[in-house]
Amino acid sequence: MSDGAVATNGGRDRPRAPALRPERLPTAIERAAIILTAIGPELGGAFLRDIGEDDLMRFARTLSRLGRVSQGTLDAVIVEFLDALTTGPDIAGGDQSARALLGAVLEESEVTRLLGSRARKPRTVWERLNDVPIPPLASFIQGEHPQTATVILSELSPDVAANILEQLDRGFAQSIVLRLSRVPTLDLPVIAGIQGAIERDFLSALQSNLSKRRPADMIAGLMNNISSEAREIFLAYLEKQEPALAQEVLRTMFTFGDIVTRINARDISAILREVPEESLLQALKYGEAQESPTVAFILGNVPRRLAERYIEDIANMAAVSRKDGEAAHIEMTNMIQAMARRGAIKFAEAEG
């Protein structure tokens, strides 16, 4: 049976994780790091936001050592996790669910240590704000008094503050920049009041929204990162076992083929400025071989001379392998999703 094939188990067809040679099998914490990275900072960050600094450092060190994860390894880890996720109990919030979720990729001792660390080292309001996605944080700050907004920005890391300023109305942002040069020394009760307002009016509401994330959001985030072969196998399995969930996942996923329906034509040029040209050409060449409408959509929404050059370059390229082509598609869609998260572009609503 080929890698990624569907296996029969107790009368239920289940996706089989693509095989990996033992020497290439990631460790438990490496698998956890891969999963949390694959589902993206907004969802992955929700699991890491409240753990202790020591454990965050372990994840950071693990990720830095991983380097580039091959598509085969990514497929194997994600399919293994999806299998555990969709054949287990219903997803719900709380410590028990967090333990079950992390238990799919970590040893029990590691899960206990991670969850136990939350009580030992609570993070400050300012530390937690640094991990919040930029668009909702900018929207919250936009509604505050300029002096309050200035105090908040002065407590954030420089890169986060700069990204927020770019999202604010120009006049409001200019007012904040002027005030930043003379941020007053505030009394402790005033600081406590601002922190309490942030906790009550923003972070609590944000955490509530995160806790209401549908299972489809997590599954779709993972499906965006696996090869089309593994994705089709798993979707077929999910359609058979949980048709309603499968439809939610399809509406939530974002793949190369969705660019033509989910991206505004006016945003194509901005997207292409951020995608390395080598990856773009590989994505277009492979998409052309797959007869994807996305290729014509992209080429039709760039300047004519640039489109002609791309067409000529693609014609002169050797055929792109499935492995390289799908890696280029995933790189491109991940880049687009990152742009959407920071508010640089907006997705059109998926139909259905």
N, C-alpha and C positions, 0 to 999 in steps of 0.2 A: 504493500500500500504506500502511496507517495506521501511525502511530507505534507502536513496540514490536512490529510484526509480525514473523513468522518469515521469515528469508531463506534461500534455498537456496544452498549454496556447496559445489561439488565433490561433490554427492550427499548432503551432510549439512545437515539443517535447523539453522540457528543463529539465536538471537534477535538481532534488530536493535535497537540502542540507539535510543531515541526521539530524533528530530532536535532539534538546538538551533541557533538562529541564531548565526552566527560571533561576533557581538559579545557573546554571552552564554556562550560556551564557556569553562569554567574553565581556568586555567593548570594546568600539570602538578602543581605543588606544591599548588594548591587542590584538585585531584582527589585527591591523596594524603591531604590533610587531611580531605576529605569521607569517603573510604573508612575511614580509621582512626577517625573519629568514629562512623561508622555501625555498625561492628562492636563498638563499646562499649569502655569503659576496660579491662576485663579482658583481652580479646584485643588491642585496639589498643595498650594499654600495653606488651604483650610486645614489640612492635616498636620502641617508643620508649624503653624503659627504659634501655638501655645506650648510647644515642647521646649525643654531646657536648652541652654546655649551649648552645652557639651554635646548633646545629641545632634543639634543642628550642624555643629562642626564635623561630626562623624559623617553626616550625609554629604556635606560640602567636600570633605576629603575623598569620599567614595566617588562622587561625581567627577572630581578632578582627575582621579586615577583611571576612570573608565575610558576616557577619550571617546573616539567615535564608535558608537555601537552599530554593529553590522545589522542589515535588515533581517537576516536569518535569526540572529539572537533576539532582536526586538520582537519578531513574530512569535518566537517560542515563548518568551517571557509573558507577552501580552495575552496570547491564547491560553496559556496556563492560568493566568489570573482571571481572565474572563470566564473560563470554565468554572473556576471556584466561585466567582461572583454570581453567576447566573444559575448555578445548580444548588446554591446554599439557600438560607432563609431570606425572607424579604428584607430589603435594605431599609434601615431606619436610623435615626440619630442616637447618640448616647455612647457611654463608655463601652458597653457590651458590643455595639456595632463596630466601634473603632477597633476594638480588640479582634473581632472576627475578620475585619477588613485587613488589618496589618498582619494578622496571623497567616494570611494567604501567601505572604512573601517574606515573613520574618520568623525566626525561632521564638518560642514562647518567652524565653528569658529576655529577648530584645524587646518584645511587645510590652512586657511588664515594666522594663526600664524606661521605655519611651513614654508610656502613659503615666507612670509614677512620677516622672520628672516634671510634669506640669505643675504639681502642687509645690514642688521644692523651689522652682525659679519662675515665678510669674513675671511676665513681661510688662513693661510700662506702656501707657497709652501711646507715647511717642514711638516706641519701638514697633508697636503693632500697626500704627498708621503708616510706617515706612513700607509695610508689606501689602497694603491695600491697593487694589487696581487703581490706576490713575484716574479714569473717567468718573467713577462715583465719588472719589475723594475731591476732585476738582469741582464737581457739581455741589458738594457739601460746602466747600470753602467759598465758592461764589456767592452763596446765600448768607454768609456771615458778614458782620461789620468789618470794614477794612482793617481796623486795629486788631480785632480778634484773628482775622485771617493772617495778618502779619506775624502775630505771635506763634500761630500754628506752623507757618512756613519756616520760621526761624528755628524751630525745634526739629524739623525734618532733615534728613540727609540732603546734601546739596543737589544730587542728581534727581531725587524725587521732587524737591522743591522746584527745580528748573523745569521738569516735565509738567508740573501742575501750572506754573506760570504760563506756559505755552497754551494751555487749555482754557485759561480764563479770558473774559472780555478784556480787550486791550486797555481801556481806561481803568478798569479795576486793577489789572495787573500792574499798570504804571503807578497807581496810587500805592500799591503794596511795596513796590521796589523803592519808592521814595521813603516810605516808613521804615523799611528794613535797616536803613542807615541810622535810625534813632529809636530802635526798639527799647522801651523803658524796662527798668528792673522792676518786676512786678512782685507784689506781696504774695506770700504763700497762699493765703485764702483766695486771691484772685486766680493764681495758677490752678489751685484745686478746683475752683469753679469752672474754669475752661476745660480742664481734664474731665470733670464730671459731665459737662455738657456733651463733649465728644463721645464719651462712653455711652451716655444715655440716648443721645439723638442720632448718633451715626454708627458707632461700632456695634452696638447691640442690634440695631436694625439690619446692618450688613450681615452679622453673624446669623441672624434669623433667616435672612434670604439664602445664605449659603447652606444652612441646614435643610432648607426646603428644595435643594437641588434634586432633580429627578434622577433616578438610576440611569435614564437615557443619556444624561449629560456626561456622566463618567464613562459609560460604555462608548459613546460616540467619540469622546476625546481619545480613547485608546484606539478605536477603529480607524481614526484619521491617520494613525501612525504605522499601520501594518500594511503588508503588501495586498494587492487586489485579490490574489488567489486566496490568501488566508482570510481576508475580509469576506469574500463571497461565501466561503465555506461556513464561517461563523454566522453570517446573516441568514443563510439557509437553515442552519440549525435553530437560530433564535426565532425565525419565522414559524418553524414547526412547533416549537415549545411554547413561545410567548408572542403570538402575532401582534398584540397591541404594543408591547414593548419594542418589537422589531420596527414597527411603523414610527414610533417616537424616535428611535435611534436614527432611522433614515432621514427624518426631518431635521435632526440635530447635527448629523455628520456634515463635514465640509471636506470634499475631495477635489481633485483637479477638475473632474467633470462638472462640479457645482459652480465653478467660476463663472460660467456663461449665464447662470440664472441668479447667482447670489451677489455678484459684484457689479457695481455701476460702471458703465463704460468710461465715464470721466475719471475713474480712479486707476485705470490700467497703467497709464504713464507713471503715476506715483509708485505703483507697485513694482514696475519693472526697474525703477531706479534703485530699489533695495535688493533685488534678486541678482546674484552674481550672473554675468552673461553666460558663462559656461553652463551653469545649472539651467538657466532659462532655455538655451538652445537644446540641451538634452531633453528637457521637459517637452518642448515643442516638437522635437524630432520623434520622440516616443509617442506623444499624443497624436501626431500625424499618422504614425503607423497603426494606432488604435482607432483612427477615424474619429477622434474626439472633436466635437463642435467648438470646444474651448480654444483650439488652435486658431481657427478662423476668427473667433471673437477677439482674441488678443491682437492678432495681426491687423484686424480691421479697426482697432482703436488706438493705434500709434501713428505717428507721422508717416506719410507715404514712403519717403526715402528710407526711413528706418525699417519699415516693414519689408521693403524690397531687399535690404541688406540681410535681414533675418532669413528671408526666403532663400536667398542665394547661399547663405552659410549653411542652412539646413540641408539644401540639395547636395552640398559638397561633403556633408558629414557621412561617416560610416553608420550603419545601423546601430542603434542603441539597444543594449541588452535589457531584458525585463528588469534585472536587478538595478542597473544604473538609471533606467528610465523611471521606475517607481520611486527610487531614492530622490530623484530630481523633482518629481511631482510632490512628494511629501515635504521636501525642503521648501518648495514654493508655497504650498498651502499653509505650512507652519509660519512662514514669513508673513503671509496675508493675515492670519489670525493674530499674530503679534501686533500688526499695525492696527487691527480692529480693537484689540484690548487697550491700546494707548490712545484710541480715539482718532487716529490718523485717517481711517476710512470707516464706513458703516456698511454692514451687510444688508442686503435686501432680504425681506422675510421669505423663508422657504414656503413653497406652496404645499397645500395639503394640511 
